[in-house]
């Protein structure tokens, strides 16, 4: 592409029809405002529209833009579908390729891959449609974590301390996906590491309030009493180890541009990688902007950096 990014029109694609639509509706306008603050020409595109009835292919074809900033979360925005459409249209976009997005979005496939390359990730079982409680109890001990394989923002995730809770959690997860992941519970602190342009940013420690047993959707986006520890409280060597693990997990899936990696640490001090988010939240409660701000990168500069990185990665200069 012969034009400069400063001369280009950037389409901020947000909304969508996944369970994370409401989060994306917060992210999109903030991203657009940040880019406009930096002087870029911006158009916004609520994919599928408020009623979910618009044709996304037609929307993309009829909107004039030179590059897309993907502010969709979950669903087609994070599973590679929109990325593939943009590839077919010849439009540069932020974030990972269709293949990397699809792999990262599928937690079961991701964990199979990580186990295959020897990356530390909690033990798990997976089922399609109907889980066998007896098999689960024979392979894993309570407590355990139940989550839909292909959903984000902790939608459908629950902790089970006994069979009754397990059965309820399995049914809840099935409301979001036909593939269910049952994971060994790692007791200890949770951390998240933002990755931008293959650089791991300072880790953030996550501490939900006593009213939230897990760092769930409400703790992420609604509650005002969730604690974000930055600095995260680890020693310099331990944080370096955590950042290296996060970066390895991110790069192993072929991710590029930017993302966020969630990690647990057990009582023995061992880190266990949980998942990679290829289009993280960019709301007022979101963690990537928080990590960037800690190293002196304000919100507008952050979205500009992500856009510039994508422009170069797609061979536009």
N, C-alpha and C positions, 0 to 999 in steps of 0.2 A: 504494500500500500504506500503510495507516494506522499500522502499528506502527513503532516505532523499531528501528534495527539492534540496539541494546542488548537489546531484548526478543525479537529474532528467533532462529531456529535456523539455523545455517549448516552446510550439508552440504559437507564436503571430499570432492570426487570425485577418485579417484586409481586407479592400477593400469592398467586397460584391457588391450587385447590387441595393442598395437603393439610394434615392436621395442624401444621405450623403456620397456616395462613396469617393468623392474627399477629404472630411474631414478625413475619415478613412485612406486614402492613406498617409495623413500627420501624423496621430497618430501612425500607426503601426510601421514604421521604428524608430520613436523616442522611443517607448516603448521597441522595440527589443534592441536598442543601450543602453538604460538604464539598462536593465537586463544583457546584456553582460558586461557592465561596472562593475557590481557587481559580475561578475564571473560565471554567469549561462550559461548553454548550451541552445542555442536558435535556433529554426527554424522558418521561416516566411512562412505564408500561405495566399496568396491573394485569398480569397474565390470567386469562379466563374471565376477568371482570368480576365485579361484586357479586353477580348472581351465578358465576361459574359457567356461563353459557357461551362465551365467546370462543372462537376458533383460534388457538394460540399460533398456528402456522400462518393464518391470515393476518393476525395482529403483527407478527414479526415481519411479514412481507410488506405490509402496508405502512409500517413505521420507518421513517428515514433515520438511519443511524449508521455510524461507522464502526462502533464498538459497543459491546454490552458489558455492563457491570451487573453480575448476577447477585441479587439480594433476595433470592428465593431460598427457603429452608425446607428440607424434607421433600418428599414426592418427586415430581419431575424436575425440580430445580436442583436436586442433589443426587439424583440417581443416574444422571448422564443423558436423559432424554433431551433436555433443552440444549445442553452442550452439543449433542449430535446434530440438532436442527441448525444451530448457529454455525457449526462446521460446514454443513451442506450449503448454507447461505453465504459462506465465505466471510463471516463476521468474527473478528477477534472477540474474546470474552475473558473475564476474570476467572481464576480458579483452575481446577484440574480438568483433564480430558474426560470424555465420556466413559472410557474403560475404568479409569481410576475412581471416578465418582461412583460408578455402579458397584465396584468392589468394596469401596469404603462404606457405602450405604447399607450393604448387606452384612450385618454383623456376624452371621454364621460363616459366610464365605471368608470374611476377613480373619476370623479366629482360626479357621482351618489353615489358611495361608500362613499366619503367624506361627502356629504350632509347627508347621512344616519347615520353617526356616529357623526355628529355635528361639523365637522372641517370647519373652515372658508374658503370658496372658492367662487369666484364671481358667481353671477347668470348666467344662461346659457340656451340656447335652442340647440337642436340637430336635424339634418335631415339626411335622407339617400337619396342620389342621387339628389333630387330636393327640395330645400327649399322654403317655402311659405313666401314671403316678407311681405305680409299683417300681417301674424301671428307674424313674428319677430317684426315688428314695433308696434304691439299692446302689446307686452310683454316686450320689451326692448327699452331703449331710446338711441339716438345717443349721443356721439360716441359709437361704439361697435367694438369688435375684432372678426374677422372671421379667422378660422384656420382649416386645415384638422385634423381629430381626431387622426389618426395614422401616424404621421410624426414628425420629429424632426428638430433641427437646424433652427427653424422658417421658414422652407420651406412652402410656400403657405399661410403665415399669413399676414393679412392686417387689417388696421384700417379704418372703414367706418364712415364718418361724415354726410352722407345723403343717400337717396335711390339709386342714381346713383352709388355711390362708393360701396354700399352694393351689388348691383347686379354684379358689376365687381369682387368684392372680392369673392363672392360665386362661380363664374365661375372659378376663379383662384384656389381656394381651391379644387374644384372638379378635377383639373388636378393631384392632389396628392392622393386623397382618395375619396371614395364614401360616407363616413360619415363625416358630417361637424358640427363643433362646433361654435356656435355664442355666444359670451361671453360679459357680462357687462364690460365696460371699467373702470378700476380703475385708476383714475388720481393721480399720485404720483410717488415716486421713486421705482425702481425695485432693488431687492437684490437676490443673489444666495448663497446658503449654501451647502458646500461640506460635505458629510458624509462618513467617513472611519472607518470601524470596530465599527459602532454604536456610533461614536463620531462626534458631529457637530463642524466643523472647523469655524474659524472667517468668518463672512459674508462679501461678496464683494458687494459694491454698483455699479450699472451699469448705466452709463450715456452716451447715444449716442450723437454724435455731432448734431449741428443744421440741418445738411443736412440729418439726419436720424430721422424720426418721431418716429420710433420704434427701439428697439434693435433687428434688423433683421439679416439675414444671412450675408449681407455685413458688417454690424457693428461688427458682431462677429468675422469673419474670414479674412476680407480683409482690412477694414479701419484701419488707424493708429491713428485716432483722437478720437476713443472711449475712454472714461475715466473709469478706474476701481478704485473705491475708497476703499482702504484698508489701514488703518481702514475705516469702512464704514460710519462713521460720527454719528452713533447712540450712545445714552447713554449706559452705561454698562447694566442697567436694561432692556432697550429696545432690545439690541442685544441678551441678554439672552432669552428674550421672543421669539424673532425671531428664534433663534437656537432651542428652545424647540418645536416650531410649526413645523419647518422643520423636526426635528427628528421624531416627532409624525406622520407627513404625510408620511415620508419614511417608518417607521416601520409598520404603519397601513396596507400598501400594501404587507407586508411580505418581503420587500427588505432586502438584506444582502450584506456584503462585502464592497461595495462602491457605491456611487451615488451622485447626485446633485439635490437640490430642489430649484425651482424658486418661488419667493414670491414678491408680490406688497404691498405697504403701502399707504393707502388713506390719504386724507388731515386731517382726524380726528385722524390719528395715528394708525388705525387698520390694522393689517397684514392679507393678503389674499393669500393663497397658490394656485399656478397655476398648477404646474406639477412636477413630479419626473423623472429624467433621470437616467436610470440604467446602461448605458454605455457612460458616458460623453466624450467629446472631450479631447484629450491629445496632442493638437497641441501647437505651440508657442504662440497662442492667448488664449489658453484654461484656464478655471477658476479653476479647481481642482488643477493643478500644482501651480497656483498662490497662492491659499489659503494655500497649503502645504508649499510652500517656505516661507510664512509669519511667520510660526511657526518653521522654521528652517529645514524643510524636503526638500532636493533637489530632482530633478526629478528622478534620479536613485534610491534614497532611497524610494521615493514614490511608484514607480512601484514594487520595492522589497517588500515593506510593503503590497501592495495589493495582490501580488502573495503569500506571506507567509500566509496571512490571509485566502486566498482561500484554500491553501493546508491543513491548520488546520481544516477549516470548513467542508471539505470533508473527515475528519477522517484520514488524512495522517500525520504522525509524525514520 
